[in-house]
Amino acid sequence: MKNILYIVLFLFCSSAVFAQIEDTEMEEMVIERVSKKNMLDIINNVKQQTYKNYTRSNYKYVVIQRAFIEKRDSVKKTDFYDTLVNSRLDYDVSINLPSKKINKSKINTNLNKSQLNEKFFERYSGNDSPLYWLTEIVLRKYVNIPELDFFNNITDYQFDRMVKGKVTTVSFFSENFYEGEFVYDEKYNLKSITFHLNVPYPIDHSQMKNGKYMFDKNWVYKTETVKIKFKLDAQQKIYIDTLEAYEEIQNYNFKRYDSTGKITIEDKGLNFRSFLNLERK
């Protein structure tokens, strides 16, 4: 059933003057629970418009990334976070959503800075390194908008819709996954997405070669909080204006094996935090 909310302006005067109510132009806001069938239509329209209308142009972005590892002070018996990554870099970025690709090339500028804890990362190589999961993956998984969980697994979610003028806000909730909202205009162009993780979930990732393990790693995503704002360019194409993401990885375990099956690197129970801020220049 629709609940119609009316906003009326009340002017309160002093006790010496009678209270007055002025006529105002009232804007109607409609809030309703959306069925799974109707929600499927809405999401399909939003996804197709995002695929079709996301810009193919290159834009310049400032990308700020920070990552930390939890450590224990043996003297004070307290935990603290040590910096692993602290970077601010300019990139030329193009995003091709249908092919799920993001291409970025660093722009040389005096504003660029990059601090890396080389002592921690020098033991690893390539995708073995937590660096890949703390920086590159954080960026790539959130710019791939149509593949976000609540756009694909709608049977796991409850949806409410609020319409105000030409703008629609859809709030979503799942006890086992994410909670948040996305906003779109009358043409199904996204305006914003915000969401956070309600329940931690595990990741198990390993790789084998010739029947032998090369590495084995697993961890738990404890926290994910994301805010994305979109704008339209001069050609009325969608682009990401800003993206903010915060993650907590808990209980990270990693083993790297040599050709004989011997463990050459082992990490146990590491905890990380990472921050990403992407903003169009």
Secondary structure by P-SEA (a helix, b strand, c coil): cbbbbbbbbbbbbcccccbbbbbcbbbbbbbbbbcaaaaaaaaaaaaaaaacccccbbbbbbbbbbbbbbbbcccccbbbbbbcccbbbbbbccccccccbbbbbbbbcccbbbbbcccccccccccccccccccaaaaaaaacccccccccccccbbbbbbbcccbbbbbbbbcccccccccccccccccbbbbbbcccbbbbbbccccccccccccccccbbbbbbbbbccccccccccbbbbbbbbcbbbbbbbccccccccccccccbbbbbbbbcc
